[in-house]
Amino acid sequence: MINKKCRVLMVQGTTSDAGKTTLVAGLCRLFVRNGHDVAPFKPQNMALNSAVTIDGGEIGRAQALQAMASRLEPQIDFNPILLKPSSDTGSQVIVHGKALMKMEAKDYFGKNAEGYRVKAMAAVKASYERLCSQYEMLFVEGAGSPAEINLRAGDIANMGFAEEVDCPVIIIADIDKGGVFAHLVGTLSLLSESEQARVKGFVINRFRGDVSLLQPGIDWLENHTKKPVLGVLPYLHDLHLDAEDALVAAPEHRADKKLKVLVLVLPRISNHTDFDPLRLNPQIEFNYVSMQIQATKSPTKASLPPADLIIIPGSKNVRADLAFIRDQGWEQEIEKHLRYGGKVLGICGGYQMLGHLIDDPQGVEDAPGSEEGLGLLPLVTELTNNKVLVQIEGVLSLLDQQAAIKGYEIHCGRSKSLMKLVEPITLTRSVKGGEKRQTQRWQSEGMISSDNQIFGTYVHGIFDSPKACQLLLQWAGMEDAQSIDVEHVREQQLERLADVLEEDLDMDALNGILNYL
């Protein structure tokens, strides 16, 4: 039963990357530190960065960040519908943390979508009602823009949800991209009358300069729309929070770089937040490497830049991304890198690619079939419909040293070793027993080649544990390695964000909107 005293506010945006995720995270932290019982919620998300919940499910990475902002463990109800693209037209559909089906876009958005959307809205409302019964406040994040005309029918992610549950909405727009007033006025004008009435105000995001110079535009906007501007948020340089999908370049550092790290950018790269502790480390020259494009817009094979460590990341379509690596000529570049003494690390899908064979007999990620791997580790992998979703703790053993690690596994593949090699990670898994966590012995996990140059593991978040990160960097060749405590960085950034919101938002107006029912 819904708690009628639960106050709900939905944040929608004029575009993707307008700042919805960040604003919701900041509001969660601001209100929870002011003594309120707060939770985040996103009805439907489309992202390849995901997180494993304590109740054994899978949600968008952004909602895991917002849970941290709320000082909560990630839960499946925070993001009841997650779509993970596996091709240009198809996605894996995850409902209440579990993968149910693959769905082509034409089925999802076409004539056959009605039945699915009825079920999806039912799942969304079930999660929403559970959260409303448990928390004093919900901050809800929309998806993309509410003004996408082709997606309006049966919408469950934006105004469709807001109308269904009768909650107020604020709209955020990114002024740094330009056209902020057109974005806000245009978005509002494309909504129905009832949806327009639901919009209680605007937030202008990422402003650089003197806010007084913007005031004439704000006055015009408020007069034209009869909606208040609730705040103008500054452009926050070096705001280091988990990205929902976009790859974020490494910040410039003055310190001498002691290790060169390359991460291969795959078309279906997943969970690239694994690399934030490396990207933020001032000792590391960190680069994402994308496909090479000629003036003709066609891919061309090119040499990889010099590196000490090449990382093959996770993938939502391992066989297709392996084919992409070969098309780029990167297979030969990796082999050359190893001949010159470089190190290679494969995580999850990247780990599977390092083996001899990837078999997908049921068509879990793509059409049924198999693909030869890179042949750098003695293992074979079979993809199954039974996805592993587990939080883990364990011990990393490298260079005759040990370090504690925490992370998570999220994969459909089951990998089998063809010969006995060093298994560097011994794990326990974290499971929910009643209201408390319990740990169980899980497995020895991962593999290091006999020449100590190649490391493969299923563990995501392996660099988040500072001591383990330090040990891995030493393995990669940086003797005096220092590590970044990325959890501490997240906490600092969430506090910084909450401070900015408290300073630059009209808190009286915002509280009035929260109390509007």
C-alpha positions as CSV (number, residue, x, y, z in Angstrom):
1,M,0.0,0.0,0.0
2,I,1.3,3.5,-1.0
3,N,2.3,5.7,1.9
4,K,0.3,8.9,1.2
5,K,2.8,10.9,3.1
6,C,5.6,9.8,0.7
7,R,6.7,12.9,-1.3
8,V,7.7,12.4,-4.9
9,L,9.5,14.6,-7.4
10,M,10.4,13.6,-10.9
11,V,13.3,15.1,-12.8
12,Q,13.0,15.0,-16.6
13,G,15.4,16.5,-19.1
14,T,15.2,18.3,-22.5
15,T,17.8,15.8,-23.9
16,S,20.0,12.9,-22.8
17,D,22.9,14.0,-20.7
18,A,21.1,17.2,-19.6
19,G,22.0,16.4,-16.0
20,K,19.1,14.3,-14.7
21,T,21.2,11.6,-13.1
22,T,23.5,14.2,-11.4
23,L,20.6,16.3,-10.2
24,V,18.7,13.3,-8.7
25,A,21.9,12.1,-7.0
26,G,22.5,15.5,-5.6
27,L,19.0,15.9,-4.3
28,C,19.1,12.5,-2.7
29,R,22.3,13.4,-0.8
30,L,21.1,16.9,0.1
31,F,17.8,15.7,1.6
32,V,19.2,12.6,3.3
33,R,21.9,14.6,5.1
34,N,19.1,17.0,6.2
35,G,17.5,14.1,8.0
36,H,15.0,12.7,5.4
37,D,14.5,9.1,4.5
38,V,15.1,9.2,0.8
39,A,15.4,6.7,-2.1
40,P,16.0,7.1,-5.9
41,F,13.8,5.6,-8.6
42,K,14.1,5.3,-12.4
43,P,11.2,3.5,-14.1
44,Q,13.1,2.5,-17.2
45,N,16.7,2.9,-18.1
46,M,18.7,2.0,-21.2
47,A,22.4,1.6,-20.4
48,L,25.3,-0.9,-20.6
49,N,26.7,0.2,-17.3
50,S,25.0,-1.8,-14.7
51,A,25.4,-2.8,-11.0
52,V,24.5,-5.9,-9.0
53,T,22.2,-5.4,-6.1
54,I,22.3,-7.0,-2.7
55,D,19.0,-8.8,-3.6
56,G,20.8,-10.5,-6.5
57,G,19.5,-8.4,-9.4
58,E,20.8,-6.0,-12.0
59,I,20.1,-2.2,-12.2
60,G,21.5,0.8,-14.0
61,R,24.8,2.0,-12.7
62,A,23.3,5.5,-12.3
63,Q,20.8,4.2,-9.8
64,A,23.5,2.5,-7.8
65,L,25.2,5.8,-7.6
66,Q,22.0,7.5,-6.5
67,A,21.6,4.7,-3.9
68,M,25.0,5.6,-2.5
69,A,23.9,9.3,-2.5
70,S,20.9,8.2,-0.4
71,R,23.2,6.1,1.9
72,L,21.4,2.9,0.8
73,E,22.4,-0.5,-0.7
74,P,21.4,-0.8,-4.4
75,Q,18.0,-2.6,-4.7
76,I,16.2,-3.9,-7.8
77,D,13.2,-1.6,-7.1
78,F,15.3,1.5,-7.7
79,N,15.3,0.6,-11.5
80,P,12.6,-2.0,-12.3
81,I,13.1,-2.0,-16.1
82,L,16.6,-2.0,-17.6
83,L,17.3,-2.3,-21.4
84,K,20.8,-3.3,-22.3
85,P,21.4,-2.9,-26.1
86,S,23.1,-5.9,-27.7
87,S,22.9,-4.6,-31.3
88,D,21.8,-1.5,-33.1
89,T,18.2,-2.7,-33.1
90,G,17.9,-5.1,-30.2
91,S,18.1,-5.1,-26.4
92,Q,18.1,-7.5,-23.5
93,V,15.1,-6.7,-21.3
94,I,15.7,-6.8,-17.5
95,V,12.7,-6.7,-15.3
96,H,13.1,-6.5,-11.5
97,G,16.8,-7.4,-11.9
98,K,16.4,-10.4,-14.1
99,A,16.9,-10.8,-17.9
100,L,13.6,-11.9,-19.4
101,M,14.0,-11.7,-23.2
102,K,15.7,-10.1,-26.1
103,M,13.5,-7.6,-27.9
104,E,14.0,-6.0,-31.3
105,A,13.3,-2.2,-31.4
106,K,10.6,-2.7,-34.0
107,D,8.7,-5.0,-31.6
108,Y,9.3,-2.8,-28.5
109,F,8.2,0.4,-30.2
110,G,5.9,-1.0,-32.9
111,K,2.4,-2.5,-33.1
112,N,3.3,-5.4,-30.8
113,A,4.5,-3.2,-28.0
114,E,1.2,-2.8,-26.1
115,G,1.3,-6.1,-24.3
116,Y,4.8,-5.6,-23.2
117,R,4.2,-2.1,-22.0
118,V,1.2,-3.1,-19.9
119,K,3.4,-5.6,-18.2
120,A,6.3,-3.2,-17.9
121,M,4.1,-0.5,-16.3
122,A,2.8,-3.1,-13.9
123,A,6.4,-3.9,-12.9
124,V,7.2,-0.2,-12.6
125,K,4.2,0.5,-10.4
126,A,4.9,-2.5,-8.2
127,S,8.4,-1.2,-7.4
128,Y,7.1,2.3,-7.0
129,E,4.5,1.3,-4.5
130,R,7.0,-0.8,-2.5
131,L,9.3,2.2,-2.3
132,C,6.5,4.6,-1.4
133,S,5.6,2.3,1.5
134,Q,9.2,2.4,2.8
135,Y,10.5,5.9,2.3
136,E,9.6,9.4,3.1
137,M,10.8,10.8,-0.3
138,L,11.4,9.5,-3.8
139,F,13.4,11.4,-6.4
140,V,12.6,10.0,-9.8
141,E,14.7,10.2,-12.9
142,G,13.2,10.3,-16.3
143,A,14.9,8.9,-19.5
144,G,16.0,10.9,-22.5
145,S,13.4,13.5,-23.2
146,P,9.6,13.5,-22.6
147,A,9.1,15.3,-26.0
148,E,10.1,12.4,-28.3
149,I,7.0,12.3,-30.4
150,N,7.6,8.8,-31.8
151,L,7.9,7.3,-28.3
152,R,5.0,9.0,-26.6
153,A,2.4,6.2,-27.0
154,G,2.5,4.0,-23.9
155,D,5.5,5.8,-22.4
156,I,6.5,4.5,-19.0
157,A,9.8,6.4,-18.6
158,N,8.7,10.1,-18.5
159,M,5.3,11.7,-18.6
160,G,3.6,8.4,-19.0
161,F,4.8,7.4,-15.5
162,A,4.3,10.9,-14.0
163,E,0.6,10.9,-15.2
164,E,0.1,7.4,-13.9
165,V,1.3,8.1,-10.4
166,D,0.3,11.8,-10.3
167,C,3.7,13.3,-9.4
168,P,5.2,16.8,-10.0
169,V,7.9,17.2,-12.6
170,I,10.8,19.6,-13.0
171,I,12.8,19.9,-16.3
172,I,16.5,20.3,-16.5
173,A,18.4,21.6,-19.5
174,D,22.1,21.9,-20.3
175,I,23.1,25.5,-21.3
176,D,26.6,24.5,-22.2
177,K,25.3,22.8,-25.3
178,G,23.6,26.0,-26.4
179,G,19.9,26.7,-27.2
180,V,18.8,26.2,-23.6
181,F,15.7,28.5,-23.9
182,A,14.6,26.8,-27.2
183,H,15.1,23.4,-25.5
184,L,12.9,24.3,-22.5
185,V,10.2,26.1,-24.5
186,G,10.1,23.5,-27.2
187,T,10.0,20.6,-24.8
188,L,7.1,22.2,-22.8
189,S,5.2,23.0,-26.0
190,L,5.3,19.4,-27.1
191,L,3.6,18.1,-24.0
192,S,-0.2,17.8,-23.5
193,E,-2.1,20.3,-21.4
194,S,-2.2,18.0,-18.4
195,E,1.5,17.2,-18.7
196,Q,2.4,21.0,-19.0
197,A,0.4,21.6,-15.8
198,R,2.5,18.9,-14.1
199,V,5.7,20.8,-14.8
200,K,6.4,22.9,-11.8
201,G,9.7,24.6,-12.8
202,F,13.0,24.5,-14.7
203,V,16.6,24.0,-13.8
204,I,19.4,25.4,-16.0
205,N,22.5,23.3,-15.8
206,R,26.2,23.8,-16.5
207,F,26.3,27.6,-16.7
208,R,29.7,29.3,-17.0
209,G,30.1,32.9,-16.1
210,D,28.1,35.6,-14.4
211,V,24.6,34.5,-13.7
212,S,23.3,38.1,-13.8
213,L,24.1,38.1,-17.5
214,L,21.5,35.3,-17.9
215,Q,18.8,37.1,-16.0
216,P,17.0,38.7,-19.0
217,G,16.6,35.3,-20.6
218,I,15.3,33.9,-17.3
219,D,12.8,36.7,-17.0
220,W,11.6,36.1,-20.5
221,L,11.3,32.3,-20.0
222,E,9.3,32.7,-16.8
223,N,7.0,35.2,-18.4
224,H,6.5,33.2,-21.5
225,T,5.9,29.8,-19.8
226,K,4.5,30.9,-16.5
227,K,6.9,28.4,-14.9
228,P,9.7,29.4,-12.4
229,V,13.4,28.8,-12.9
230,L,14.3,27.0,-9.7
231,G,18.0,27.5,-10.1
232,V,21.0,28.0,-12.4
233,L,23.7,25.4,-11.6
234,P,27.3,26.1,-12.4
235,Y,29.5,24.1,-14.7
236,L,31.3,21.8,-12.2
237,H,34.8,21.2,-13.4
238,D,36.3,17.8,-12.5
239,L,33.0,16.4,-11.1
240,H,34.0,12.8,-10.9
241,L,30.8,10.6,-10.6
242,D,30.0,7.3,-12.3
243,A,28.9,7.9,-15.9
244,E,25.6,6.3,-17.0
245,D,26.9,5.5,-20.4
246,A,29.2,8.2,-21.9
247,L,32.9,7.6,-21.9
248,V,34.7,10.3,-19.9
249,A,38.2,11.4,-20.8
250,A,41.0,11.3,-18.3
251,P,41.6,14.7,-16.6
252,E,44.8,16.5,-17.3
253,H,47.5,16.0,-14.6
254,R,50.8,17.8,-14.2
255,A,52.5,14.9,-12.5
256,D,54.9,12.7,-14.6
257,K,53.0,9.7,-15.9
258,K,54.6,6.4,-14.8
259,L,52.3,3.9,-16.6
260,K,50.6,4.0,-20.0
261,V,47.1,2.3,-20.0
262,L,44.9,1.7,-23.0
263,V,41.3,0.5,-22.8
264,L,39.9,-0.7,-26.1
265,V,36.5,0.9,-26.8
266,L,34.2,-1.8,-28.2
267,P,30.8,-1.1,-29.9
268,R,29.0,-2.8,-27.0
269,I,31.5,-1.9,-24.2
270,S,29.9,-2.4,-20.8
271,N,30.7,-1.3,-17.2
272,H,33.5,1.0,-18.2
273,T,33.2,2.6,-14.8
274,D,35.6,-0.2,-13.9
275,F,38.4,2.1,-15.0
276,D,37.5,5.3,-13.1
277,P,40.3,4.6,-10.5
278,L,42.8,4.4,-13.4
279,R,41.4,7.4,-15.3
280,L,41.7,9.6,-12.2
281,N,45.1,8.4,-11.1
282,P,47.7,11.2,-11.8
283,Q,50.5,8.6,-12.2
284,I,48.7,7.0,-15.2
285,E,48.6,8.1,-18.8
286,F,45.1,6.7,-19.5
287,N,43.4,6.6,-22.9
288,Y,40.4,5.0,-24.4
289,V,41.1,3.8,-28.0
290,S,38.3,3.9,-30.5
291,M,38.1,2.6,-34.0
292,Q,40.1,4.5,-36.6
293,I,38.0,6.5,-39.2
294,Q,39.2,7.7,-42.6
295,A,37.8,10.7,-44.4
296,T,35.5,8.2,-46.2
297,K,34.0,7.3,-42.8
298,S,35.0,3.7,-43.2
299,P,37.1,1.9,-40.6
300,T,40.8,1.5,-41.2
301,K,43.4,-0.6,-39.5
302,A,45.9,1.4,-37.5
303,S,48.6,0.8,-34.9
304,L,47.7,1.1,-31.2
305,P,49.6,3.7,-29.3
306,P,52.5,2.5,-27.1
307,A,51.3,1.1,-23.7
308,D,52.4,-0.8,-20.7
309,L,48.9,-2.3,-20.1
310,I,46.1,-3.0,-22.7
311,I,42.7,-3.7,-21.2
312,I,39.9,-5.5,-23.0
313,P,36.7,-4.5,-21.2
314,G,33.3,-6.1,-20.7
315,S,31.0,-6.4,-23.6
316,K,27.2,-7.0,-24.1
317,N,27.9,-8.9,-27.4
318,V,31.2,-10.7,-27.0
319,R,31.4,-12.4,-30.4
320,A,30.5,-9.3,-32.3
321,D,33.0,-7.2,-30.3
322,L,35.7,-9.8,-30.9
323,A,35.0,-9.6,-34.6
324,F,35.3,-5.8,-34.3
325,I,38.8,-6.2,-32.6
326,R,39.9,-8.3,-35.5
327,D,38.5,-5.8,-38.1
328,Q,40.5,-3.1,-36.5
329,G,43.7,-5.1,-36.7
330,W,44.0,-5.0,-32.9
331,E,44.5,-8.7,-32.6
332,Q,47.9,-8.4,-34.3
333,E,48.6,-5.2,-32.3
334,I,48.0,-7.1,-29.0
335,E,50.3,-9.9,-30.1
336,K,53.0,-7.4,-30.9
337,H,52.4,-5.7,-27.5
338,L,53.0,-9.0,-25.8
339,R,56.1,-9.8,-27.8
340,Y,57.6,-6.5,-26.5
341,G,56.8,-7.5,-22.9
342,G,53.5,-5.6,-22.4
343,K,50.7,-6.7,-20.1
344,V,47.1,-7.5,-21.1
345,L,44.1,-7.6,-18.8
346,G,40.7,-8.9,-19.8
347,I,37.6,-8.2,-17.7
348,C,34.4,-10.3,-18.0
349,G,33.7,-10.3,-21.8
350,G,37.3,-9.3,-22.4
351,Y,38.3,-12.3,-20.3
352,Q,36.2,-14.6,-22.5
353,M,37.8,-13.1,-25.6
354,L,41.3,-14.1,-24.3
355,G,40.4,-17.8,-24.5
356,H,40.2,-20.2,-27.3
357,L,36.5,-20.4,-28.0
358,I,33.3,-18.5,-27.3
359,D,30.2,-20.7,-27.9
360,D,26.7,-19.3,-27.9
361,P,24.5,-22.3,-28.9
362,Q,21.2,-20.7,-27.7
363,G,21.8,-17.3,-29.2
364,V,21.9,-15.5,-25.9
365,E,23.7,-12.4,-27.2
366,D,23.4,-12.8,-30.9
367,A,22.6,-15.4,-33.6
368,P,23.5,-18.9,-32.4
369,G,27.1,-19.8,-33.2
370,S,30.6,-19.8,-32.0
371,E,33.8,-17.8,-32.5
372,E,37.4,-18.6,-32.0
373,G,38.9,-16.4,-29.3
374,L,42.3,-14.7,-29.2
375,G,43.9,-17.9,-27.9
376,L,45.9,-16.1,-25.2
377,L,44.5,-18.1,-22.3
378,P,43.7,-21.8,-22.1
379,L,39.9,-21.6,-21.6
380,V,36.7,-22.0,-23.5
381,T,33.4,-20.2,-22.7
382,E,29.8,-21.2,-23.3
383,L,27.1,-18.5,-23.0
384,T,23.9,-19.6,-21.2
385,N,20.6,-17.9,-20.4
386,N,21.3,-18.3,-16.6
387,K,23.1,-15.0,-15.9
388,V,25.5,-14.8,-12.9
389,L,24.6,-11.8,-10.7
390,V,26.5,-11.7,-7.5
391,Q,28.4,-9.3,-5.2
392,I,31.7,-10.7,-4.2
393,E,34.6,-10.3,-1.7
394,G,37.8,-12.0,-1.9
395,V,41.6,-12.0,-2.0
396,L,43.8,-11.1,-4.9
397,S,47.2,-12.9,-5.0
398,L,49.9,-11.4,-7.1
399,L,53.7,-10.9,-6.9
400,D,53.8,-13.0,-3.7
401,Q,51.5,-10.5,-2.1
402,Q,47.8,-10.5,-1.2
403,A,45.1,-7.8,-1.1
404,A,41.4,-7.8,-0.3
405,I,39.0,-7.0,-3.1
406,K,35.3,-6.2,-3.4
407,G,33.3,-6.2,-6.6
408,Y,30.6,-8.0,-8.5
409,E,30.1,-10.5,-11.3
410,I,27.6,-10.0,-14.1
411,H,27.9,-12.4,-17.0
412,C,26.1,-15.1,-19.1
413,G,29.3,-17.0,-19.9
414,R,30.6,-20.1,-18.1
415,S,34.4,-20.4,-18.7
416,K,36.3,-23.7,-18.3
417,S,40.0,-23.9,-18.0
418,L,41.8,-26.3,-20.4
419,M,44.8,-26.6,-18.2
420,K,45.9,-25.7,-14.6
421,L,47.2,-22.1,-14.4
422,V,47.6,-19.7,-11.5
423,E,44.1,-18.6,-10.3
424,P,44.8,-15.2,-8.7
425,I,41.5,-14.4,-7.0
426,T,39.8,-16.4,-4.3
427,L,36.2,-15.2,-3.8
428,T,33.3,-15.4,-1.4
429,R,29.9,-14.1,-2.6
430,S,27.7,-11.8,-0.7
431,V,24.1,-13.0,-0.5
432,K,21.0,-11.7,1.3
433,G,19.8,-13.9,4.1
434,G,16.6,-12.4,5.7
435,E,17.5,-8.8,6.5
436,K,21.3,-9.4,6.8
437,R,24.2,-10.2,4.5
438,Q,25.8,-13.6,4.5
439,T,29.0,-14.7,2.8
440,Q,29.5,-18.1,1.2
441,R,32.6,-19.6,-0.4
442,W,32.2,-18.9,-4.1
443,Q,35.2,-20.0,-6.2
444,S,38.7,-19.4,-7.3
445,E,38.3,-17.0,-10.1
446,G,40.4,-15.7,-13.0
447,M,43.6,-16.8,-14.6
448,I,47.2,-15.6,-15.2
449,S,49.3,-16.9,-18.1
450,S,52.4,-18.9,-17.4
451,D,54.6,-16.0,-18.6
452,N,52.8,-13.6,-16.2
453,Q,51.8,-11.2,-19.0
454,I,48.1,-11.9,-19.3
455,F,45.5,-11.6,-16.6
456,G,41.8,-12.5,-17.0
457,T,38.9,-12.1,-14.5
458,Y,35.1,-11.9,-14.3
459,V,35.3,-9.5,-11.4
460,H,34.0,-5.9,-12.1
461,G,35.2,-3.2,-9.8
462,I,38.6,-4.9,-9.3
463,F,40.4,-1.5,-9.3
464,D,38.0,0.0,-6.7
465,S,39.8,-1.7,-3.8
466,P,42.9,0.5,-3.3
467,K,45.3,-2.2,-2.1
468,A,44.2,-4.5,-4.9
469,C,44.5,-1.7,-7.5
470,Q,48.0,-0.9,-6.2
471,L,49.0,-4.6,-6.6
472,L,47.6,-4.8,-10.1
473,L,49.5,-1.6,-11.1
474,Q,52.7,-3.1,-9.7
475,W,52.0,-6.2,-11.8
476,A,51.6,-4.0,-14.8
477,G,55.0,-2.4,-14.3
478,M,54.6,0.5,-11.9
479,E,56.9,-0.4,-9.0
480,D,56.0,2.6,-6.8
481,A,52.3,2.5,-7.6
482,Q,49.8,4.6,-5.7
483,S,46.1,4.0,-6.0
484,I,42.9,6.1,-5.9
485,D,40.2,5.3,-3.3
486,V,37.3,5.8,-5.7
487,E,34.6,5.3,-3.1
488,H,36.1,8.2,-1.1
489,V,36.2,10.3,-4.3
490,R,32.5,9.5,-4.9
491,E,31.6,10.6,-1.4
492,Q,33.5,13.8,-1.7
493,Q,31.9,14.6,-5.0
494,L,28.3,13.8,-3.8
495,E,28.9,16.2,-0.8
496,R,30.2,18.8,-3.2
497,L,27.2,18.4,-5.5
498,A,24.8,18.7,-2.5
499,D,26.5,21.8,-1.4
500,V,26.0,23.4,-4.8
501,L,22.4,22.5,-5.0
502,E,21.7,23.9,-1.5
503,E,23.4,27.1,-2.6
504,D,22.0,27.5,-6.1
505,L,18.5,26.0,-6.0
506,D,15.4,27.8,-4.6
507,M,14.9,25.4,-1.7
508,D,11.7,27.0,-0.5
509,A,10.2,26.6,-4.0
510,L,11.5,23.0,-4.2
511,N,10.0,22.1,-0.9
512,G,6.7,23.6,-1.9
513,I,6.7,21.4,-5.0
514,L,7.5,18.4,-2.9
515,N,4.5,19.2,-0.7
516,Y,2.1,20.1,-3.6
517,L,-0.2,17.1,-3.0
